[in-house]
Amino acid sequence: MLEQLTGHLSTDFSLRTFGILLILVALETVLSADNAVALAALVQDVEEPEQQRQALNWGLIIAFVLRIGLLFTATWVIQFWQFELGGALYLLWLSGKHFWNYFYPDAVEEQIGDSQKDKNCTFGQVILLIAVTDLAFSLDSVTAAVAVSSETWLVLTGCTLGIITLRFMAGLFVRWISEFTYLLDAAYLTVFAVGVRLMFKALIPDHVPPQWMMLTLIVLLFTWGFSRRVVAEIQRD
């Protein structure tokens, strides 16, 4: 009788654990969609496809370490709105930098002409940008994961699987950004939207745009981003 009861408890615990793990992985995957396209946009500064893959790999390895640190300090970090404000300002700066270069390309070309870019330096900068950008995006997802489960090893497993999923998703977006005309701009608009929401959360938490509104906006941006193929445009010319 005792063995049967123990067996039932063990089965219930395993099913519950598996269910929580599935929730955590799904949560990481859903919340990482905007993150993946942002990281894919960052590696566009690296010309060689092999170096793009290496930048994503190394950047996400560092990002994983930073996420672990955030995970173990999450209950402390969420008490300080300054962290979210810093993440928001960083994301707004990132998107603003892209659109500044977009609207003022002549200034960028002059700057490059005055001092040629060092490829190794650029490669290192991209890796660092990937890691810091993932950390800024993770402020929401890690907090949500900790709220779902207090079991550290479960959250850690979900975080690990989430990083692996993010790597594959970012790899897909790297290819798609070169195939679709508007996807790069849609990526940085997504970064801007996430930055604005994070700023609301830090400064006026009672008026934070709901998650469904953000997801709807991201779907609309992605729909626009995938609306025109570069190949179709070339064939037309």
PASEBA-1860 file (N, C-alpha, C; in nm, 3 decimals):
! residues 237
1> MLEQLTGH> 0.084/-0.121/0.000/0.000/0.000/0.000/0.088/0.126/0.000 ~ 0.189/0.124/0.089/0.281/0.237/0.097/0.358/0.256/-0.033 ~ 0.397/0.145/-0.095/0.470/0.152/-0.222/0.382/0.210/-0.333 ~ 0.253/0.171/-0.335/0.160/0.225/-0.435/0.141/0.376/-0.418 ~ 0.125/0.416/-0.288/0.106/0.558/-0.258/0.230/0.637/-0.300 ~ 0.347/0.583/-0.269/0.472/0.650/-0.307/0.485/0.660/-0.458 ~ 0.443/0.553/-0.527/0.447/0.552/-0.674/0.356/0.657/-0.734 ~ 0.234/0.670/-0.677/0.140/0.772/-0.725/0.193/0.913/-0.702
9> LSTDFSLR> 0.250/0.936/-0.583/0.307/1.068/-0.553/0.423/1.102/-0.646 ~ 0.505/1.000/-0.673/0.618/1.019/-0.763/0.572/1.053/-0.904 ~ 0.467/0.982/-0.949/0.412/1.008/-1.084/0.352/1.147/-1.092 ~ 0.274/1.185/-0.986/0.213/1.319/-0.984/0.318/1.427/-0.985 ~ 0.427/1.404/-0.906/0.535/1.503/-0.900/0.603/1.515/-1.037 ~ 0.626/1.401/-1.103/0.692/1.403/-1.234/0.607/1.474/-1.337 ~ 0.476/1.447/-1.337/0.386/1.512/-1.433/0.380/1.662/-1.406 ~ 0.373/1.698/-1.277/0.368/1.840/-1.241/0.497/1.909/-1.282
17> TFGILLIL> 0.610/1.844/-1.255/0.740/1.900/-1.292/0.751/1.918/-1.443 ~ 0.708/1.814/-1.517/0.713/1.820/-1.662/0.622/1.931/-1.715 ~ 0.504/1.945/-1.653/0.410/2.049/-1.696/0.467/2.188/-1.674 ~ 0.529/2.210/-1.556/0.590/2.341/-1.527/0.704/2.369/-1.624 ~ 0.783/2.264/-1.654/0.894/2.280/-1.747/0.845/2.320/-1.886 ~ 0.735/2.257/-1.929/0.676/2.292/-2.059/0.629/2.437/-2.060 ~ 0.568/2.480/-1.950/0.521/2.619/-1.939/0.639/2.716/-1.948 ~ 0.747/2.682/-1.876/0.865/2.769/-1.876/0.928/2.780/-2.014
25> VALETVLS> 0.938/2.664/-2.084/0.996/2.665/-2.219/0.907/2.743/-2.315 ~ 0.773/2.722/-2.305/0.679/2.796/-2.390/0.688/2.945/-2.362 ~ 0.698/2.979/-2.233/0.710/3.120/-2.193/0.836/3.183/-2.251 ~ 0.948/3.111/-2.237/1.075/3.160/-2.292/1.066/3.176/-2.443 ~ 1.002/3.080/-2.511/0.993/3.084/-2.657/0.909/3.201/-2.705 ~ 0.792/3.219/-2.641/0.702/3.329/-2.680/0.767/3.464/-2.654 ~ 0.826/3.478/-2.534/0.886/3.606/-2.498/1.018/3.631/-2.570 ~ 1.073/3.527/-2.635/1.201/3.543/-2.705/1.186/3.573/-2.854
33> ADNAVALA> 1.062/3.574/-2.904/1.042/3.599/-3.047/1.094/3.738/-3.085 ~ 1.060/3.839/-3.006/1.108/3.974/-3.035/1.259/3.983/-3.010 ~ 1.306/3.910/-2.910/1.449/3.906/-2.879/1.528/3.849/-2.996 ~ 1.477/3.741/-3.054/1.547/3.673/-3.164/1.565/3.764/-3.285 ~ 1.461/3.837/-3.321/1.472/3.924/-3.438/1.564/4.043/-3.407 ~ 1.568/4.086/-3.281/1.660/4.194/-3.244/1.805/4.149/-3.254 ~ 1.834/4.028/-3.207/1.970/3.975/-3.214/2.012/3.953/-3.359 ~ 1.917/3.906/-3.441/1.946/3.887/-3.583/1.981/4.019/-3.650
41> ALVQDVEE> 1.912/4.125/-3.608/1.940/4.258/-3.664/2.081/4.305/-3.627 ~ 2.125/4.271/-3.506/2.257/4.316/-3.459/2.371/4.255/-3.539 ~ 2.357/4.129/-3.582/2.468/4.064/-3.652/2.477/4.106/-3.798 ~ 2.387/4.193/-3.843/2.394/4.240/-3.982/2.519/4.323/-4.007 ~ 2.580/4.378/-3.899/2.703/4.455/-3.914/2.823/4.366/-3.946 ~ 2.808/4.235/-3.923/2.915/4.140/-3.954/2.889/4.084/-4.094 ~ 2.984/4.099/-4.185/2.961/4.066/-4.325/2.962/3.916/-4.352 ~ 3.060/3.844/-4.296/3.076/3.701/-4.326/2.970/3.618/-4.253
49> PEQQRQAL> 2.897/3.528/-4.326/2.796/3.443/-4.262/2.852/3.357/-4.149 ~ 2.975/3.306/-4.168/3.037/3.223/-4.064/3.063/3.305/-3.937 ~ 3.108/3.430/-3.955/3.130/3.517/-3.840/2.999/3.558/-3.773 ~ 2.893/3.569/-3.854/2.761/3.597/-3.796/2.720/3.484/-3.702 ~ 2.741/3.359/-3.746/2.708/3.244/-3.663/2.793/3.243/-3.535 ~ 2.922/3.274/-3.552/3.011/3.276/-3.436/2.971/3.387/-3.338 ~ 2.932/3.502/-3.392/2.890/3.614/-3.307/2.766/3.576/-3.225 ~ 2.670/3.509/-3.292/2.550/3.463/-3.221/2.585/3.361/-3.114
57> NWGLIIAF> 2.673/3.266/-3.149/2.710/3.161/-3.054/2.778/3.219/-2.931 ~ 2.882/3.301/-2.952/2.956/3.359/-2.840/2.872/3.458/-2.763 ~ 2.794/3.539/-2.836/2.708/3.636/-2.769/2.606/3.569/-2.679 ~ 2.548/3.457/-2.725/2.447/3.389/-2.646/2.508/3.307/-2.532 ~ 2.633/3.264/-2.548/2.702/3.199/-2.436/2.720/3.299/-2.321 ~ 2.767/3.419/-2.356/2.781/3.525/-2.254/2.643/3.563/-2.199 ~ 2.544/3.569/-2.290/2.407/3.604/-2.248/2.353/3.500/-2.150 ~ 2.386/3.373/-2.173/2.340/3.266/-2.085/2.396/3.285/-1.944
65> VLRIGLLF> 2.526/3.318/-1.937/2.590/3.343/-1.807/2.523/3.462/-1.737 ~ 2.495/3.567/-1.814/2.429/3.685/-1.756/2.287/3.653/-1.710 ~ 2.217/3.568/-1.788/2.082/3.528/-1.749/2.083/3.450/-1.618 ~ 2.183/3.362/-1.603/2.195/3.284/-1.479/2.213/3.380/-1.361 ~ 2.302/3.479/-1.381/2.324/3.579/-1.277/2.195/3.653/-1.245 ~ 2.120/3.690/-1.349/1.992/3.759/-1.330/1.892/3.669/-1.258 ~ 1.894/3.540/-1.295/1.802/3.444/-1.235/1.823/3.434/-1.083 ~ 1.948/3.424/-1.041/1.978/3.408/-0.899/1.960/3.537/-0.819
73> TATWVIQF> 1.954/3.649/-0.890/1.935/3.778/-0.820/1.801/3.842/-0.854 ~ 1.712/3.766/-0.920/1.586/3.822/-0.971/1.502/3.884/-0.860 ~ 1.489/3.813/-0.747/1.405/3.865/-0.639/1.461/3.995/-0.581 ~ 1.593/4.013/-0.595/1.656/4.137/-0.549/1.648/4.246/-0.655 ~ 1.670/4.206/-0.782/1.672/4.302/-0.893/1.538/4.371/-0.911 ~ 1.427/4.294/-0.899/1.295/4.352/-0.926/1.255/4.458/-0.823 ~ 1.330/4.467/-0.714/1.300/4.571/-0.615/1.353/4.708/-0.660 ~ 1.441/4.709/-0.758/1.503/4.834/-0.802/1.459/4.867/-0.946
81> WQFELGGA> 1.377/4.970/-0.958/1.326/5.010/-1.090/1.438/5.064/-1.180 ~ 1.550/5.100/-1.120/1.662/5.154/-1.198/1.716/5.054/-1.301 ~ 1.710/4.924/-1.266/1.756/4.822/-1.359/1.670/4.820/-1.486 ~ 1.539/4.826/-1.466/1.447/4.827/-1.580/1.462/4.955/-1.661 ~ 1.482/5.067/-1.591/1.501/5.194/-1.661/1.629/5.188/-1.745 ~ 1.736/5.132/-1.689/1.860/5.117/-1.765/1.842/5.030/-1.887 ~ 1.768/4.918/-1.872/1.740/4.831/-1.987/1.657/4.902/-2.092 ~ 1.559/4.981/-2.047/1.473/5.055/-2.139/1.553/5.158/-2.218
89> LYLLWLSG> 1.638/5.233/-2.149/1.720/5.335/-2.216/1.815/5.271/-2.316 ~ 1.869/5.157/-2.281/1.960/5.087/-2.373/1.887/5.045/-2.500 ~ 1.767/4.987/-2.485/1.690/4.943/-2.603/1.647/5.061/-2.688 ~ 1.609/5.171/-2.624/1.571/5.291/-2.699/1.692/5.349/-2.772 ~ 1.807/5.346/-2.708/1.930/5.392/-2.774/1.962/5.304/-2.894 ~ 1.947/5.174/-2.879/1.977/5.079/-2.987/1.889/5.104/-3.109 ~ 1.758/5.119/-3.085/1.667/5.143/-3.197/1.687/5.283/-3.254 ~ 1.711/5.382/-3.166/1.734/5.518/-3.214/1.859/5.527/-3.300
97> KHFWNYFY> 1.963/5.454/-3.263/2.088/5.453/-3.340/2.063/5.399/-3.482 ~ 1.982/5.293/-3.490/1.952/5.235/-3.623/1.880/5.336/-3.710 ~ 1.775/5.400/-3.658/1.696/5.491/-3.740/1.769/5.623/-3.767 ~ 1.860/5.662/-3.677/1.944/5.778/-3.705/2.032/5.748/-3.827 ~ 2.094/5.630/-3.828/2.176/5.588/-3.942/2.092/5.573/-4.069 ~ 1.965/5.535/-4.050/1.875/5.515/-4.163/1.839/5.648/-4.228 ~ 1.810/5.749/-4.146/1.768/5.879/-4.199/1.885/5.971/-4.232 ~ 2.003/5.944/-4.174/2.121/6.026/-4.201/2.239/5.938/-4.244
105> PDAVEEQI> 2.225/5.868/-4.357/2.331/5.776/-4.402/2.460/5.849/-4.441 ~ 2.451/5.975/-4.487/2.570/6.049/-4.529/2.666/6.071/-4.413 ~ 2.609/6.101/-4.296/2.693/6.123/-4.177/2.767/5.997/-4.139 ~ 2.699/5.883/-4.154/2.762/5.754/-4.121/2.874/5.723/-4.218 ~ 2.850/5.748/-4.349/2.952/5.720/-4.451/3.075/5.806/-4.430 ~ 3.055/5.934/-4.391/3.168/6.023/-4.365/3.250/5.972/-4.247 ~ 3.178/5.925/-4.144/3.246/5.874/-4.026/3.329/5.751/-4.060 ~ 3.274/5.662/-4.142/3.346/5.542/-4.183/3.464/5.579/-4.272
113> GDSQKDKN> 3.444/5.682/-4.356/3.552/5.725/-4.444/3.669/5.784/-4.368 ~ 3.640/5.856/-4.259/3.746/5.917/-4.178/3.830/5.812/-4.105 ~ 3.764/5.713/-4.052/3.836/5.606/-3.980/3.775/5.472/-4.016 ~ 3.850/5.389/-4.089/3.799/5.260/-4.134/3.771/5.172/-4.013 ~ 3.660/5.098/-4.021/3.622/5.010/-3.911/3.720/4.894/-3.897 ~ 3.760/4.867/-3.774/3.841/4.749/-3.745/3.746/4.630/-3.731 ~ 3.762/4.530/-3.819/3.668/4.419/-3.822/3.666/4.341/-3.692 ~ 3.785/4.317/-3.632/3.790/4.243/-3.508/3.718/4.318/-3.396
121> CTFGQVIL> 3.739/4.449/-3.394/3.673/4.533/-3.294/3.522/4.528/-3.312 ~ 3.478/4.538/-3.439/3.335/4.533/-3.469/3.277/4.399/-3.428 ~ 3.349/4.290/-3.455/3.305/4.156/-3.419/3.288/4.145/-3.267 ~ 3.386/4.194/-3.194/3.377/4.192/-3.048/3.263/4.277/-2.996 ~ 3.242/4.392/-3.058/3.134/4.480/-3.016/2.998/4.414/-3.039 ~ 2.985/4.344/-3.152/2.858/4.276/-3.182/2.829/4.169/-3.078 ~ 2.932/4.092/-3.040/2.914/3.989/-2.937/2.865/4.051/-2.807 ~ 2.928/4.162/-2.768/2.889/4.231/-2.645/2.748/4.287/-2.656
129> LIAVTDLA> 2.714/4.345/-2.772/2.579/4.397/-2.793/2.474/4.287/-2.783 ~ 2.504/4.169/-2.839/2.410/4.056/-2.832/2.385/4.018/-2.687 ~ 2.493/4.006/-2.609/2.480/3.967/-2.468/2.400/4.069/-2.388 ~ 2.431/4.197/-2.406/2.363/4.303/-2.328/2.217/4.317/-2.373 ~ 2.192/4.305/-2.504/2.055/4.315/-2.555/1.969/4.201/-2.501 ~ 2.025/4.079/-2.500/1.950/3.965/-2.446/1.919/3.988/-2.298 ~ 2.015/4.045/-2.225/1.992/4.072/-2.083/1.879/4.173/-2.063 ~ 1.877/4.278/-2.147/1.771/4.379/-2.137/1.634/4.316/-2.167
137> FSLDSVTA> 1.629/4.232/-2.270/1.503/4.164/-2.303/1.463/4.064/-2.194 ~ 1.563/4.008/-2.124/1.537/3.902/-2.026/1.480/3.954/-1.896 ~ 1.484/4.085/-1.874/1.432/4.140/-1.749/1.286/4.098/-1.727 ~ 1.209/4.092/-1.836/1.069/4.050/-1.826/1.055/3.899/-1.815 ~ 1.125/3.827/-1.905/1.106/3.682/-1.913/1.157/3.609/-1.789 ~ 1.272/3.652/-1.734/1.325/3.587/-1.614/1.234/3.613/-1.494 ~ 1.183/3.736/-1.482/1.090/3.769/-1.374/0.964/3.684/-1.385 ~ 0.913/3.667/-1.508/0.794/3.584/-1.529/0.823/3.438/-1.495
145> AVAVSSET> 0.942/3.388/-1.531/0.978/3.249/-1.504/0.987/3.223/-1.354 ~ 1.045/3.316/-1.280/1.055/3.302/-1.134/0.917/3.302/-1.071 ~ 0.823/3.377/-1.130/0.686/3.382/-1.078/0.614/3.249/-1.102 ~ 0.649/3.179/-1.209/0.583/3.051/-1.242/0.627/2.941/-1.147 ~ 0.756/2.936/-1.114/0.808/2.830/-1.028/0.917/2.883/-0.937 ~ 0.916/2.833/-0.813/1.021/2.870/-0.716/1.135/2.770/-0.719 ~ 1.121/2.663/-0.799/1.226/2.563/-0.811/1.336/2.616/-0.903 ~ 1.451/2.646/-0.845/1.559/2.708/-0.921/1.606/2.621/-1.037
153> WLVLTGCT> 1.617/2.489/-1.013/1.667/2.401/-1.119/1.570/2.394/-1.236 ~ 1.439/2.405/-1.207/1.339/2.405/-1.314/1.350/2.531/-1.399 ~ 1.360/2.645/-1.331/1.374/2.772/-1.402/1.503/2.774/-1.482 ~ 1.609/2.718/-1.424/1.738/2.712/-1.492/1.730/2.624/-1.617 ~ 1.660/2.510/-1.607/1.642/2.422/-1.723/1.561/2.491/-1.831 ~ 1.453/2.559/-1.791/1.373/2.634/-1.887/1.452/2.744/-1.954 ~ 1.537/2.810/-1.876/1.623/2.917/-1.928/1.722/2.861/-2.030 ~ 1.780/2.744/-2.000/1.876/2.680/-2.091/1.810/2.643/-2.223
161> LGIITLRF> 1.693/2.578/-2.214/1.621/2.540/-2.336/1.575/2.663/-2.412 ~ 1.542/2.770/-2.338/1.501/2.895/-2.403/1.614/2.957/-2.482 ~ 1.737/2.953/-2.428/1.854/3.007/-2.498/1.881/2.927/-2.626 ~ 1.866/2.793/-2.617/1.887/2.708/-2.735/1.783/2.741/-2.843 ~ 1.657/2.756/-2.800/1.550/2.794/-2.894/1.578/2.930/-2.956 ~ 1.624/3.023/-2.872/1.655/3.158/-2.918/1.764/3.156/-3.025 ~ 1.864/3.069/-3.005/1.975/3.059/-3.103/1.923/3.016/-3.240 ~ 1.835/2.916/-3.242/1.781/2.869/-3.370/1.689/2.973/-3.433
169> MAGLFVRW> 1.607/3.039/-3.350/1.517/3.142/-3.402/1.596/3.259/-3.459 ~ 1.702/3.300/-3.388/1.785/3.411/-3.435/1.853/3.375/-3.566 ~ 1.898/3.249/-3.577/1.959/3.203/-3.702/1.863/3.213/-3.820 ~ 1.737/3.178/-3.796/1.636/3.190/-3.902/1.615/3.336/-3.942 ~ 1.606/3.424/-3.842/1.583/3.565/-3.871/1.702/3.629/-3.942 ~ 1.824/3.581/-3.914/1.942/3.631/-3.985/1.924/3.610/-4.135 ~ 1.878/3.491/-4.173/1.856/3.461/-4.315/1.739/3.542/-4.370 ~ 1.631/3.551/-4.293/1.512/3.620/-4.342/1.534/3.770/-4.358
177> ISEFTYLL> 1.617/3.829/-4.271/1.642/3.974/-4.283/1.704/4.009/-4.417 ~ 1.787/3.918/-4.471/1.848/3.943/-4.602/1.750/3.915/-4.716 ~ 1.639/3.848/-4.685/1.542/3.811/-4.789/1.422/3.904/-4.794 ~ 1.393/3.974/-4.685/1.274/4.058/-4.679/1.313/4.204/-4.654 ~ 1.257/4.292/-4.734/1.297/4.433/-4.737/1.276/4.505/-4.605 ~ 1.161/4.483/-4.543/1.124/4.564/-4.426/1.154/4.498/-4.293 ~ 1.207/4.376/-4.294/1.219/4.301/-4.169/1.319/4.364/-4.072 ~ 1.427/4.422/-4.124/1.526/4.485/-4.036/1.464/4.604/-3.963
185> DAAYLTVF> 1.389/4.687/-4.036/1.323/4.802/-3.972/1.217/4.754/-3.872 ~ 1.145/4.646/-3.907/1.045/4.590/-3.816/1.112/4.541/-3.688 ~ 1.232/4.485/-3.701/1.307/4.436/-3.584/1.339/4.550/-3.489 ~ 1.388/4.662/-3.543/1.426/4.773/-3.456/1.304/4.847/-3.401 ~ 1.193/4.846/-3.475/1.069/4.900/-3.419/1.020/4.814/-3.303 ~ 1.042/4.683/-3.313/1.010/4.593/-3.203/1.096/4.624/-3.081 ~ 1.225/4.645/-3.105/1.316/4.683/-2.996/1.268/4.812/-2.929 ~ 1.228/4.909/-3.010/1.178/5.036/-2.958/1.053/5.015/-2.872
193> AVGVRLMF> 0.960/4.931/-2.921/0.836/4.905/-2.848/0.863/4.837/-2.714 ~ 0.954/4.741/-2.713/0.989/4.673/-2.587/1.056/4.772/-2.491 ~ 1.140/4.860/-2.545/1.204/4.962/-2.462/1.103/5.056/-2.399 ~ 1.003/5.097/-2.477/0.898/5.187/-2.425/0.819/5.117/-2.314 ~ 0.784/4.990/-2.337/0.708/4.916/-2.234/0.789/4.900/-2.106 ~ 0.919/4.873/-2.121/1.006/4.858/-2.004/1.018/4.990/-1.929 ~ 1.018/5.100/-2.002/1.025/5.233/-1.939/0.896/5.261/-1.861 ~ 0.782/5.226/-1.919/0.655/5.241/-1.848/0.658/5.159/-1.719
201> KALIPDHV> 0.710/5.035/-1.731/0.714/4.945/-1.615/0.802/5.003/-1.504 ~ 0.910/5.071/-1.543/1.002/5.126/-1.444/0.949/5.255/-1.381 ~ 0.888/5.342/-1.463/0.851/5.476/-1.415/0.705/5.488/-1.373 ~ 0.615/5.429/-1.453/0.471/5.436/-1.419/0.410/5.296/-1.431 ~ 0.441/5.208/-1.336/0.398/5.067/-1.344/0.247/5.047/-1.349 ~ 0.169/5.144/-1.303/0.023/5.131/-1.307/-0.033/5.148/-1.448 ~ 0.049/5.197/-1.540/0.001/5.221/-1.676/0.082/5.143/-1.781 ~ 0.135/5.029/-1.742/0.214/4.948/-1.835/0.121/4.888/-1.941
209> PPQWMMLT> 0.155/4.903/-2.070/0.073/4.839/-2.174/0.067/4.689/-2.151 ~ -0.051/4.627/-2.159/-0.064/4.484/-2.131/0.015/4.399/-2.232 ~ 0.047/4.276/-2.190/0.127/4.187/-2.272/0.059/4.155/-2.404 ~ -0.076/4.141/-2.402/-0.147/4.108/-2.526/-0.134/4.220/-2.629 ~ -0.127/4.344/-2.579/-0.111/4.458/-2.670/0.027/4.455/-2.736 ~ 0.129/4.420/-2.656/0.264/4.409/-2.710/0.273/4.297/-2.813 ~ 0.213/4.182/-2.781/0.216/4.069/-2.874/0.145/4.103/-3.005 ~ 0.032/4.174/-2.993/-0.042/4.216/-3.113/0.043/4.310/-3.199
217> LIVLLFTW> 0.109/4.406/-3.133/0.196/4.500/-3.205/0.310/4.427/-3.275 ~ 0.371/4.330/-3.205/0.482/4.254/-3.263/0.436/4.173/-3.383 ~ 0.316/4.112/-3.372/0.261/4.037/-3.486/0.240/4.128/-3.606 ~ 0.186/4.248/-3.581/0.164/4.345/-3.689/0.297/4.388/-3.752 ~ 0.397/4.413/-3.668/0.529/4.452/-3.719/0.592/4.341/-3.801 ~ 0.580/4.217/-3.754/0.635/4.104/-3.827/0.561/4.083/-3.960 ~ 0.430/4.104/-3.957/0.351/4.091/-4.080/0.398/4.192/-4.184 ~ 0.421/4.315/-4.140/0.476/4.418/-4.229/0.618/4.382/-4.273
225> GFSRRVVA> 0.697/4.333/-4.178/0.836/4.297/-4.209/0.847/4.189/-4.315 ~ 0.753/4.097/-4.316/0.756/3.987/-4.413/0.673/4.017/-4.538 ~ 0.630/4.141/-4.555/0.537/4.173/-4.664/0.602/4.189/-4.801 ~ 0.734/4.209/-4.806/0.800/4.225/-4.936/0.934/4.153/-4.938 ~ 0.950/4.070/-5.039/1.077/3.998/-5.057/1.175/4.081/-5.138 ~ 1.301/4.074/-5.100/1.407/4.143/-5.175/1.419/4.081/-5.313 ~ 1.408/3.950/-5.324/1.421/3.879/-5.452/1.315/3.925/-5.551 ~ 1.191/3.937/-5.501/1.082/3.981/-5.588/1.108/4.121/-5.639
233> EIQRD> 1.167/4.204/-5.552/1.196/4.341/-5.591/1.303/4.345/-5.700 ~ 1.406/4.258/-5.686/1.513/4.252/-5.786/1.461/4.204/-5.922 ~ 1.373/4.101/-5.915/1.318/4.047/-6.039/1.236/4.153/-6.113 ~ 1.167/4.237/-6.035/1.087/4.341/-6.096/1.173/4.442/-6.170 ~ 1.295/4.470/-6.109/1.385/4.564/-6.173/1.451/4.503/-6.296
END
